[in-house]
Amino acid sequence: MIAVLDYGIGNLRSAQKALEKVGADAVLVTDPEAAQQAAGVVLPGVGAFGPCMKGLRASGLDRVALDAVESGTPFLGVCVGLQMLYRRSEESPEVAGLEIFDAEVRALPEGVKRPQMQWNVLQATGRRSALLEGLAQPAWAYFVHSYAPETTDDVVATCDYGGPVVAAVERGNLWGTQFHPEKSGTVGLSLLQSFAKACG
């Protein structure tokens, strides 16, 4: 079972349905205890960093996310769900993130339209990546965001939007995408299939 963390923010059913489409047993989870036996954990995110973090902590599902990462359980953060893995965001500087990655989330570069709301090409950084393995090239993905993480050694793909913008990160069984796999056609489904396979 793959637990899709439902902490009351946005429509998370699309992430669950996309996982089901690739054959995964994906379940929306609101109770931390229901995720204890999960083979994988997905943290989606829609909207603003601050309300998402507050909702996640209020639900108690922040502990599920941290426990999954610490135990090596396959974990996927999507859009704001990726951003919440960092220390904090310029969008809500007073709210601490999960602090799994020692970096911050910044506004997209000056001079570009915010949000980036379009298809864009993923540009691999050259690091070996189970997340991106086997994706068709060029790999187009769908982005909707005004903020993105700072570049760290964990970045496996960027996109060009006024300069390189972090598109995907990977550290062991911890994966994150700034784009929406569930809205990214065959590329997104291939990525979710890889995640489901990692979950066994």
N, CA, C and O of each residue as an XYZ file, in Angstrom:
800
protein
N       0.835     -1.191      0.000
C       0.000      0.000      0.000
C       0.877      1.251      0.000
O       1.833      1.346      0.770
N       0.544      2.217     -0.876
C       1.216      3.504     -0.902
C       0.297      4.526     -0.242
O      -0.840      4.712     -0.675
N       0.782      5.180      0.794
C      -0.007      6.166      1.523
C       0.168      7.538      0.893
O       1.278      8.067      0.842
N      -0.928      8.114      0.415
C      -0.933      9.493     -0.079
C      -1.442     10.359      1.067
O      -2.605     10.252      1.457
N      -0.583     11.212      1.608
C      -0.918     11.951      2.816
C      -1.944     13.048      2.527
O      -1.696     13.965      1.745
N      -3.100     12.926      3.179
C      -4.210     13.853      2.983
C      -4.350     14.700      4.240
O      -4.929     14.262      5.234
N      -3.813     15.924      4.187
C      -3.822     16.796      5.351
C      -4.750     17.993      5.151
O      -4.577     19.040      5.774
N      -5.746     17.818      4.262
C      -6.806     18.798      4.123
C      -6.513     19.964      3.211
O      -7.234     20.961      3.244
N      -5.465     19.870      2.388
C      -5.109     20.968      1.487
C      -5.276     20.512      0.040
O      -4.611     19.571     -0.392
N      -6.155     21.166     -0.708
C      -6.264     20.916     -2.139
C      -6.865     19.564     -2.486
O      -7.266     18.794     -1.612
N      -6.915     19.296     -3.786
C      -7.459     18.046     -4.297
C      -6.328     17.038     -4.476
O      -5.565     17.118     -5.440
N      -6.221     16.094     -3.552
C      -5.144     15.113     -3.603
C      -5.566     13.834     -4.328
O      -4.758     12.925     -4.518
N      -6.826     13.774     -4.727
C      -7.330     12.559     -5.372
C      -6.640     12.305     -6.708
O      -6.485     11.153     -7.115
N      -6.221     13.380     -7.402
C      -5.588     13.187     -8.710
C      -4.274     12.433     -8.577
O      -3.939     11.623     -9.441
N      -3.525     12.686     -7.507
C      -2.277     11.942     -7.279
C      -2.580     10.477     -7.002
O      -1.895      9.591     -7.512
N      -3.600     10.222     -6.196
C      -3.983      8.841     -5.906
C      -4.416      8.116     -7.175
O      -4.014      6.977     -7.413
N      -5.236      8.780     -7.989
C      -5.756      8.135     -9.207
C      -4.630      7.835    -10.202
O      -4.652      6.805    -10.876
N      -3.645      8.741    -10.291
C      -2.522      8.510    -11.207
C      -1.713      7.294    -10.762
O      -1.263      6.509    -11.597
N      -1.526      7.135     -9.453
C      -0.815      5.957     -8.943
C      -1.615      4.688     -9.216
O      -1.046      3.657     -9.577
N      -2.917      4.762     -9.045
C      -3.757      3.595     -9.332
C      -3.673      3.221    -10.808
O      -3.741      2.044    -11.163
N      -3.526      4.231    -11.664
C      -3.455      3.988    -13.108
C      -2.230      3.156    -13.483
O      -2.260      2.414    -14.464
N      -1.148      3.278    -12.703
C       0.058      2.487    -12.992
C       0.077      1.189    -12.174
O       1.097      0.502    -12.110
N      -1.056      0.865    -11.553
C      -1.189     -0.423    -10.871
C      -0.870     -0.418     -9.394
O      -0.812     -1.483     -8.779
N      -0.660      0.759     -8.797
C      -0.324      0.827     -7.378
C      -1.587      0.811     -6.521
O      -2.642      1.291     -6.934
N      -1.460      0.257     -5.335
C      -2.535      0.297     -4.343
C      -2.333      1.567     -3.522
O      -1.687      1.550     -2.475
N      -2.901      2.675     -4.019
C      -2.703      3.983     -3.389
C      -3.936      4.345     -2.573
O      -5.067      4.220     -3.041
N      -3.696      4.796     -1.341
C      -4.786      5.101     -0.414
C      -4.575      6.491      0.178
O      -3.481      6.816      0.639
N      -5.630      7.310      0.164
C      -5.563      8.600      0.856
C      -5.597      8.357      2.356
O      -6.493      7.680      2.859
N      -4.623      8.908      3.070
C      -4.481      8.647      4.501
C      -4.611      9.961      5.273
O      -3.890     10.921      5.001
N      -5.527      9.996      6.230
C      -5.681     11.166      7.094
C      -5.206     10.886      8.520
O      -4.941     11.815      9.283
N      -5.099      9.612      8.873
C      -4.724      9.197     10.226
C      -3.302      8.646     10.202
O      -3.033      7.701      9.460
N      -2.385      9.206     10.988
C      -1.003      8.722     10.980
C      -0.893      7.211     11.181
O      -0.024      6.578     10.581
N      -1.746      6.625     12.004
C      -1.658      5.182     12.263
C      -1.935      4.365     11.011
O      -1.410      3.262     10.860
N      -2.754      4.898     10.113
C      -3.109      4.171      8.892
C      -1.932      4.057      7.933
O      -1.965      3.248      7.006
N      -0.894      4.858      8.145
C       0.269      4.849      7.253
C       1.416      4.009      7.791
O       2.462      3.911      7.149
N       1.237      3.399      8.962
C       2.355      2.704      9.615
C       2.906      1.547      8.799
O       4.110      1.293      8.832
N       2.061      0.849      8.076
C       2.514     -0.311      7.310
C       2.695      0.000      5.826
O       2.826     -0.915      5.013
N       2.704      1.270      5.472
C       2.794      1.653      4.063
C       4.142      1.260      3.471
O       5.181      1.379      4.120
N       4.106      0.789      2.226
C       5.337      0.450      1.506
C       5.966      1.675      0.867
O       7.128      1.648      0.462
N       5.191      2.753      0.779
C       5.682      4.003      0.222
C       4.802      5.140      0.692
O       3.655      4.922      1.081
N       5.332      6.356      0.658
C       4.592      7.527      1.126
C       4.727      8.639      0.090
O       5.819      8.916     -0.405
N       3.583      9.280     -0.231
C       3.570     10.407     -1.159
C       3.043     11.628     -0.424
O       1.998     11.574      0.225
N       3.783     12.739     -0.533
C       3.370     14.008      0.062
C       3.084     15.004     -1.058
O       4.001     15.649     -1.564
N       1.801     15.132     -1.452
C       1.456     16.138     -2.458
C       1.365     17.505     -1.795
O       1.389     17.611     -0.569
N       1.261     18.546     -2.610
C       1.084     19.878     -2.054
C       0.543     20.825     -3.095
O       1.055     20.895     -4.213
N      -0.498     21.558     -2.725
C      -1.119     22.531     -3.625
C      -1.347     23.817     -2.846
O      -1.854     23.784     -1.725
N      -0.973     24.958     -3.437
C      -1.218     26.230     -2.764
C       0.051     26.821     -2.198
O       1.105     26.769     -2.831
N      -0.045     27.386     -1.002
C       1.070     28.114     -0.401
C       1.787     27.277      0.656
O       1.184     26.430      1.314
N       3.075     27.531      0.802
C       3.932     26.778      1.720
C       3.411     26.818      3.159
O       3.290     25.778      3.806
N       3.102     28.028      3.661
C       2.705     28.182      5.062
C       1.472     27.373      5.436
O       1.536     26.569      6.365
N       0.341     27.561      4.738
C      -0.844     26.771      5.051
C      -0.625     25.266      4.900
O      -1.171     24.479      5.673
N       0.167     24.868      3.914
C       0.446     23.434      3.738
C       1.206     22.880      4.948
O       0.855     21.821      5.470
N       2.233     23.587      5.389
C       3.005     23.111      6.547
C       2.138     23.082      7.802
O       2.207     22.135      8.587
N       1.330     24.111      7.989
C       0.475     24.150      9.173
C      -0.540     23.020      9.151
O      -0.808     22.403     10.182
N      -1.112     22.744      7.969
C      -2.062     21.650      7.841
C      -1.411     20.305      8.080
O      -1.990     19.428      8.721
N      -0.194     20.146      7.558
C       0.524     18.883      7.732
C       0.814     18.630      9.208
O       0.617     17.519      9.698
N       1.282     19.660      9.919
C       1.595     19.495     11.345
C       0.328     19.276     12.170
O       0.323     18.457     13.089
N      -0.737     19.996     11.852
C      -1.989     19.847     12.601
C      -2.558     18.440     12.456
O      -3.195     17.927     13.376
N      -2.330     17.819     11.305
C      -2.855     16.472     11.056
C      -2.008     15.387     11.709
O      -2.461     14.250     11.844
N      -0.783     15.722     12.118
C       0.141     14.721     12.655
C       0.856     13.925     11.580
O       1.665     13.049     11.886
N       0.560     14.226     10.312
C       1.172     13.469      9.219
C       2.598     13.913      8.923
O       3.302     13.267      8.147
N       3.031     15.024      9.543
C       4.433     15.417      9.388
C       5.356     14.342      9.947
O       6.438     14.102      9.412
N       4.924     13.699     11.023
C       5.728     12.633     11.628
C       5.818     11.420     10.708
O       6.848     10.748     10.650
N       4.727     11.147      9.987
C       4.727     10.040      9.019
C       5.776     10.306      7.944
O       6.539      9.414      7.574
N       5.805     11.550      7.444
C       6.775     11.917      6.410
C       8.202     11.773      6.929
O       9.050     11.186      6.257
N       8.470     12.298      8.108
C       9.819     12.230      8.680
C      10.236     10.790      8.955
O      11.372     10.405      8.674
N       9.319      9.994      9.502
C       9.630      8.595      9.803
C       9.939      7.818      8.528
O      10.850      6.990      8.506
N       9.176      8.087      7.465
C       9.400      7.387      6.197
C      10.789      7.699      5.655
O      11.513      6.801      5.227
N      11.155      8.983      5.677
C      12.469      9.380      5.170
C      13.583      8.769      6.017
O      14.570      8.264      5.482
N      13.422      8.817      7.339
C      14.457      8.301      8.247
C      14.626      6.792      8.119
O      15.730      6.274      8.286
N      13.539      6.085      7.823
C      13.590      4.619      7.752
C      13.987      4.101      6.373
O      14.233      2.907      6.204
N      14.050      5.000      5.385
C      14.390      4.578      4.032
C      13.210      4.086      3.230
O      13.388      3.536      2.143
N      11.992      4.274      3.747
C      10.791      3.925      2.993
C      10.696      4.826      1.761
O      10.892      6.036      1.878
N      10.402      4.270      0.586
C      10.286      5.122     -0.601
C       9.317      6.279     -0.357
O       8.196      6.080      0.112
N       9.772      7.491     -0.684
C       9.019      8.704     -0.370
C       9.069      9.623     -1.580
O      10.123      9.799     -2.191
N       7.924     10.211     -1.924
C       7.851     11.131     -3.056
C       7.122     12.405     -2.627
O       5.962     12.355     -2.217
N       7.812     13.549     -2.724
C       7.195     14.849     -2.484
C       6.908     15.522     -3.817
O       7.761     15.538     -4.705
N       5.695     16.083     -3.961
C       5.274     16.659     -5.242
C       4.901     18.132     -5.069
O       4.092     18.476     -4.208
N       5.492     18.990     -5.886
C       5.228     20.430     -5.925
C       5.485     21.049     -4.546
O       6.631     21.041     -4.097
N       4.473     21.582     -3.858
C       4.712     22.133     -2.525
C       5.142     21.017     -1.570
O       5.817     21.276     -0.573
N       4.753     19.785     -1.875
C       5.206     18.639     -1.088
C       6.713     18.462     -1.155
O       7.322     17.986     -0.197
N       7.322     18.835     -2.267
C       8.787     18.877     -2.365
C       9.320     20.049     -1.550
O      10.268     19.889     -0.780
N       8.725     21.212     -1.714
C       9.221     22.411     -1.038
C       9.202     22.261      0.488
O      10.063     22.810      1.176
N       8.231     21.527      1.011
C       8.121     21.354      2.456
C       9.264     20.533      3.048
O       9.438     20.498      4.266
N      10.042     19.873      2.195
C      11.175     19.081      2.679
C      12.371     19.968      3.039
O      13.365     19.477      3.575
N      12.281     21.262      2.750
C      13.388     22.193      2.977
C      13.209     22.964      4.292
O      12.178     22.846      4.955
N      14.213     23.744      4.653
C      14.190     24.478      5.928
C      13.022     25.444      6.007
O      12.265     25.454      6.978
N      12.891     26.253      4.967
C      11.809     27.249      4.939
C      11.671     27.777      3.531
O      12.461     27.443      2.649
N      10.638     28.623      3.321
C      10.380     29.199      2.007
C      10.225     30.705      2.116
O       9.686     31.204      3.104
N      10.694     31.433      1.110
C      10.474     32.878      1.051
C       8.983     33.211      1.025
O       8.581     34.310      1.409
N       8.175     32.271      0.576
C       6.731     32.514      0.501
C       6.118     32.676      1.893
O       5.208     33.482      2.083
N       6.615     31.914      2.857
C       6.109     31.958      4.241
C       7.306     31.853      5.187
O       7.479     30.826      5.843
N       8.131     32.893      5.267
C       9.404     32.796      5.985
C       9.271     32.519      7.481
O      10.226     32.084      8.125
N       8.085     32.774      8.029
C       7.892     32.556      9.464
C       7.565     31.108      9.806
O       7.495     30.751     10.983
N       7.363     30.270      8.792
C       6.955     28.873      9.006
C       8.112     27.944      8.671
O       8.638     27.983      7.559
N       8.512     27.111      9.621
C       9.600     26.153      9.379
C       9.106     24.990      8.544
O       7.973     24.536      8.702
N       9.971     24.507      7.644
C       9.674     23.312      6.879
C      10.093     22.066      7.635
O      10.387     22.126      8.829
N      10.121     20.934      6.941
C      10.501     19.665      7.568
C      12.011     19.551      7.763
O      12.474     18.695      8.518
N      12.785     20.408      7.086
C      14.235     20.511      7.278
C      14.993     19.222      6.954
O      16.020     18.924      7.563
N      14.477     18.471      5.996
C      15.181     17.270      5.535
C      16.349     17.673      4.626
O      17.433     17.096      4.704
N      16.114     18.667      3.767
C      17.183     19.237      2.947
C      17.631     20.546      3.580
O      16.804     21.373      3.963
N      18.938     20.731      3.687
C      19.489     21.911      4.340
C      19.640     23.044      3.326
O      20.750     23.429      2.959
N      18.503     23.561      2.886
C      18.472     24.658      1.919
C      17.092     25.304      2.021
O      16.239     24.859      2.788
N      16.890     26.365      1.231
C      15.632     27.090      1.295
C      14.948     27.132     -0.068
O      15.542     26.811     -1.097
N      13.687     27.537     -0.039
C      12.885     27.670     -1.255
C      12.802     29.154     -1.589
O      12.467     29.978     -0.738
N      13.111     29.479     -2.839
C      13.176     30.886     -3.257
C      12.153     31.167     -4.361
O      11.684     30.258     -5.045
N      11.823     32.452     -4.512
C      10.959     32.869     -5.612
C      11.660     32.625     -6.946
O      12.887     32.681     -7.026
N      10.885     32.356     -7.983
C      11.452     32.203     -9.323
C      12.161     33.500     -9.727
O      11.859     34.567     -9.192
N      13.098     33.406    -10.667
C      13.945     34.567    -10.990
C      13.148     35.804    -11.400
O      12.038     35.703    -11.923
N      13.735     36.964    -11.151
C      13.153     38.224    -11.624
C      13.055     38.194    -13.151
O      13.911     37.628    -13.831
N      12.012     38.803    -13.666
C      11.888     38.929    -15.117
C      11.090     37.832    -15.779
O      10.834     37.902    -16.982
N      10.681     36.802    -15.019
C       9.843     35.750    -15.589
C       8.438     35.868    -15.014
O       8.237     36.416    -13.930
N       7.484     35.350    -15.752
C       6.103     35.356    -15.284
C       5.949     34.366    -14.133
O       6.422     33.232    -14.206
N       5.282     34.810    -13.072
C       5.001     33.939    -11.943
C       3.490     33.807    -11.789
O       2.787     34.816    -11.753
N       2.985     32.594    -11.700
C       3.732     31.343    -11.656
C       4.176     30.868    -13.043
O       3.650     31.302    -14.068
N       5.156     29.967    -13.042
C       5.406     29.178    -14.241
C       4.233     28.204    -14.343
O       4.042     27.359    -13.469
N       3.462     28.327    -15.396
C       2.299     27.458    -15.576
C       2.337     26.951    -17.006
O       1.688     27.506    -17.892
N       3.102     25.892    -17.221
C       3.338     25.435    -18.585
C       4.064     24.083    -18.578
O       4.525     23.599    -17.544
N       4.144     23.500    -19.774
C       5.014     22.351    -19.993
C       6.441     22.860    -20.167
O       6.664     23.911    -20.769
N       7.408     22.107    -19.634
C       8.806     22.473    -19.779
C       9.634     21.190    -19.850
O       9.208     20.137    -19.376
N      10.808     21.291    -20.441
C      11.651     20.112    -20.642
C      12.537     19.874    -19.425
O      13.169     20.802    -18.920
N      12.581     18.632    -18.956
C      13.475     18.260    -17.863
C      14.885     18.096    -18.405
O      15.102     17.419    -19.410
N      15.839     18.722    -17.730
C      17.246     18.646    -18.134
C      18.013     17.929    -17.027
O      18.216     18.484    -15.947
N      18.434     16.704    -17.296
C      19.141     15.911    -16.292
C      20.472     16.563    -15.946
O      21.147     17.115    -16.815
N      20.844     16.496    -14.672
C      22.099     17.096    -14.224
C      23.291     16.166    -14.442
O      24.440     16.587    -14.306
N      23.026     14.920    -14.774
C      24.115     13.967    -14.977
C      24.290     13.006    -13.825
O      24.995     12.005    -13.961
N      23.661     13.286    -12.679
C      23.697     12.341    -11.556
C      22.849     11.126    -11.906
O      21.788     11.259    -12.515
N      23.317      9.945    -11.521
C      22.525      8.740    -11.744
C      21.218      8.860    -10.967
O      21.221      9.245     -9.798
N      20.105      8.534    -11.613
C      18.807      8.735    -10.993
C      17.837      7.614    -11.322
O      17.493      7.403    -12.485
N      17.395      6.889    -10.286
C      16.347      5.888    -10.473
C      15.028      6.555    -10.826
O      14.192      5.973    -11.516
N      14.848      7.771    -10.352
C      13.622      8.524    -10.610
C      13.439      8.796    -12.100
O      12.337      8.655    -12.630
N      14.518      9.184    -12.771
C      14.429      9.608    -14.169
C      14.762      8.495    -15.157
O      14.634      8.677    -16.368
N      15.184      7.360    -14.648
C      15.638      6.265    -15.514
C      14.514      5.808    -16.449
O      13.392      5.545    -16.016
N      14.842      5.722    -17.730
C      13.894      5.197    -18.703
C      12.892      6.204    -19.239
O      12.032      5.841    -20.041
N      12.980      7.478    -18.811
C      12.033      8.469    -19.326
C      12.320      8.757    -20.793
O      13.478      8.818    -21.207
N      11.254      8.935    -21.579
C      11.407      9.313    -22.978
C      12.103     10.673    -23.062
O      11.924     11.532    -22.198
N      12.894     10.849    -24.112
C      13.615     12.115    -24.304
C      13.166     12.781    -25.603
O      13.019     12.084    -26.607
N      12.940     14.101    -25.631
C      12.974     14.971    -24.458
C      11.811     14.685    -23.516
O      10.719     14.327    -23.957
N      12.051     14.843    -22.226
C      11.034     14.563    -21.215
C      10.327     15.865    -20.844
O      10.909     16.735    -20.197
N       9.075     15.989    -21.258
C       8.283     17.178    -20.962
C       7.441     16.934    -19.718
O       6.838     15.871    -19.567
N       7.403     17.923    -18.823
C       6.627     17.805    -17.593
C       5.851     19.100    -17.371
O       6.217     20.155    -17.890
N       4.770     19.003    -16.588
C       3.896     20.150    -16.391
C       4.149     20.799    -15.033
O       4.094     20.144    -13.992
N       4.429     22.106    -15.068
C       4.773     22.884    -13.872
C       3.687     23.922    -13.575
O       3.129     24.537    -14.484
N       3.403     24.100    -12.290
C       2.582     25.219    -11.811
C       3.193     25.657    -10.480
O       2.935     25.036     -9.449
N       4.003     26.724    -10.492
C       4.666     27.141     -9.251
C       5.301     28.520     -9.417
O       5.659     28.935    -10.519
N       5.428     29.216     -8.285
C       6.096     30.520     -8.253
C       7.398     30.472     -7.464
O       8.176     31.425     -7.487
N       7.636     29.363     -6.767
C       8.817     29.187     -5.923
C       9.459     27.844     -6.252
O       8.798     26.931     -6.748
N      10.747     27.739     -5.971
C      11.463     26.479     -6.206
C      12.648     26.400     -5.245
O      13.154     27.431     -4.801
N      13.096     25.180     -4.919
C      14.216     25.034     -3.995
C      15.524     25.558     -4.574
O      15.705     25.636     -5.789
N      16.428     25.914     -3.666
C      17.801     26.218     -4.055
C      18.467     24.954     -4.595
O      18.054     23.838     -4.277
N      19.489     25.139     -5.404
C      20.223     24.002     -5.956
C      21.135     23.388     -4.893
O      21.871     24.093     -4.203
N      21.070     22.061     -4.777
C      21.948     21.304     -3.883
C      22.482     20.094     -4.646
O      22.140     19.884     -5.809
N      23.317     19.306     -3.985
C      23.876     18.106     -4.619
C      22.814     17.046     -4.900
O      23.072     16.098     -5.641
N      21.621     17.195     -4.318
C      20.562     16.197     -4.500
C      19.743     16.426     -5.767
O      18.886     15.608     -6.098
N      19.990     17.517     -6.477
C      19.203     17.831     -7.679
C      19.593     16.878     -8.819
O      20.773     16.716     -9.131
N      18.580     16.253     -9.433
C      18.844     15.351    -10.565
C      18.295     15.899    -11.871
O      18.626     15.385    -12.940
N      17.451     16.947    -11.809
C      16.947     17.564    -13.045
C      16.556     19.010    -12.772
O      16.092     19.357    -11.685
N      16.755     19.835    -13.781
C      16.313     21.228    -13.743
C      15.440     21.480    -14.975
O      15.321     20.628    -15.856
N      14.836     22.666    -15.013
C      14.219     23.147    -16.240
C      14.696     24.582    -16.443
O      15.181     25.217    -15.507
N      14.559     25.084    -17.648
C      15.018     26.436    -17.953
C      13.832     27.390    -17.858
O      12.894     27.309    -18.652
N      13.883     28.294    -16.882
C      12.838     29.311    -16.737
C      13.494     30.566    -16.167
O      13.466     30.822    -14.963
N      14.081     31.332    -17.072
C      14.879     32.476    -16.638
C      16.196     32.046    -16.033
O      16.797     32.791    -15.259
N      16.653     30.848    -16.376
C      17.833     30.220    -15.790
C      17.438     28.852    -15.262
O      16.261     28.495    -15.309
N      18.401     28.071    -14.756
C      18.086     26.732    -14.265
C      17.208     26.788    -13.014
O      17.519     27.504    -12.063
N      16.123     26.037    -13.022
C      15.196     25.941    -11.896
C      15.106     24.470    -11.490
O      14.942     23.597    -12.341
N      15.212     24.201    -10.197
C      15.161     22.815     -9.715
C      13.833     22.170    -10.106
O      12.759     22.703     -9.827
N      13.931     21.014    -10.758
C      12.735     20.284    -11.196
C      12.564     18.957    -10.474
O      11.438     18.497    -10.282
N      13.683     18.328    -10.066
C      13.585     17.038     -9.385
C      14.811     16.811     -8.519
O      15.921     17.210     -8.872
N      14.595     16.163     -7.374
C      15.684     15.830     -6.455
C      15.597     14.361     -6.088
O      14.537     13.744     -6.194
N      16.711     13.811     -5.661
C      16.742     12.400     -5.272
C      17.879     12.171     -4.276
O      19.012     12.603     -4.487
N      17.544     11.484     -3.191
C      18.554     11.087     -2.213
C      18.148      9.712     -1.698
O      17.249      9.593     -0.865
N      18.809      8.686     -2.193
C      18.412      7.331     -1.825
C      16.981      7.063     -2.256
O      16.641      7.217     -3.429
N      16.132      6.658     -1.295
C      14.726      6.397     -1.597
C      13.843      7.634     -1.440
O      12.617      7.526     -1.472
N      14.450      8.797     -1.271
C      13.712     10.051     -1.161
C      13.724     10.754     -2.510
O      14.780     11.115     -3.030
N      12.531     10.942     -3.066
C      12.386     11.584     -4.367
C      11.492     12.803     -4.237
O      10.617     12.847     -3.372
N      11.708     13.787     -5.088
C      10.834     14.949     -5.094
C      10.786     15.579     -6.468
O      11.795     15.639     -7.171
N       9.601     16.051     -6.853
C       9.438     16.732     -8.138
C       8.753     18.071     -7.919
O       7.772     18.161     -7.180
N       9.277     19.124     -8.572
C       8.605     20.420     -8.547
C       7.428     20.407     -9.517
O       6.452     21.130     -9.316
N       7.510     19.599    -10.556
C       6.409     19.453    -11.514
C       5.382     18.449    -10.974
O       5.607     17.786     -9.961
N       4.264     18.360    -11.672
C       3.184     17.450    -11.267
C       3.210     16.196    -12.137
O       2.802     16.260    -13.297
N       3.676     15.054    -11.617
C       3.667     13.832    -12.426
C       2.266     13.456    -12.904
O       2.100     12.969    -14.022
N       1.255     13.683    -12.053
C      -0.107     13.277    -12.401
C      -0.696     14.113    -13.532
O      -1.741     13.766    -14.083
N      -0.020     15.230    -13.885
C      -0.479     16.081    -14.988
C       0.490     16.054    -16.156
O       0.339     16.818    -17.110
N       1.486     15.175    -16.085
C       2.584     15.201    -17.052
C       2.548     14.051    -18.050
O       3.592     13.632    -18.549
N       1.363     13.540    -18.343
C       1.206     12.545    -19.401
C       2.046     11.304    -19.197
O       2.193     10.826    -18.072
N       2.602     10.775    -20.284
C       3.349      9.518    -20.224
C       4.627      9.643    -19.397
O       5.043      8.686    -18.744
N       5.248     10.821    -19.427
C       6.461     11.030    -18.618
C       6.113     10.906    -17.133
O       6.818     10.237    -16.376
N       5.034     11.548    -16.731
C       4.618     11.480    -15.329
C       4.223     10.085    -14.902
O       4.566      9.645    -13.805
N       3.500      9.383    -15.770
C       3.078      8.020    -15.428
C       4.287      7.088    -15.346
O       4.325      6.195    -14.500
N       5.271      7.290    -16.219
C       6.486      6.476    -16.169
C       7.232      6.699    -14.861
O       7.738      5.754    -14.257
N       7.296      7.955    -14.427
C       7.953      8.274    -13.160
C       7.211      7.625    -11.985
O       7.837      7.051    -11.094
N       5.881      7.719    -11.988
C       5.090      7.117    -10.897
C       5.217      5.599    -10.905
O       5.183      4.956     -9.856
N       5.362      5.036    -12.098
C       5.566      3.594    -12.203
C       6.906      3.193    -11.565
O       6.999      2.170    -10.887
N       7.931      4.009    -11.791
C       9.232      3.759    -11.162
C       9.123      3.838     -9.644
O       9.717      3.033     -8.926
N       8.356      4.818     -9.160
C       8.162      4.959     -7.717
C       7.420      3.748     -7.161
O       7.806      3.200     -6.129
N       6.357      3.332     -7.842
C       5.585      2.173     -7.396
C       6.458      0.924     -7.369
O       6.340      0.094     -6.468
N       7.336      0.796     -8.363
C       8.245     -0.354     -8.409
C       9.205     -0.335     -7.228
O       9.508     -1.378     -6.648
N       9.681      0.858     -6.873
C      10.584      0.994     -5.716
C       9.872      0.595     -4.410
O      10.503      0.144     -3.454
N       8.552      0.773     -4.400
C       7.760      0.425     -3.215
C       7.496     -1.081     -3.137
O       6.980     -1.581     -2.137
N       7.857     -1.794     -4.207
C       7.715     -3.260     -4.202
C       6.336     -3.728     -4.574
O       6.082     -4.932     -4.609
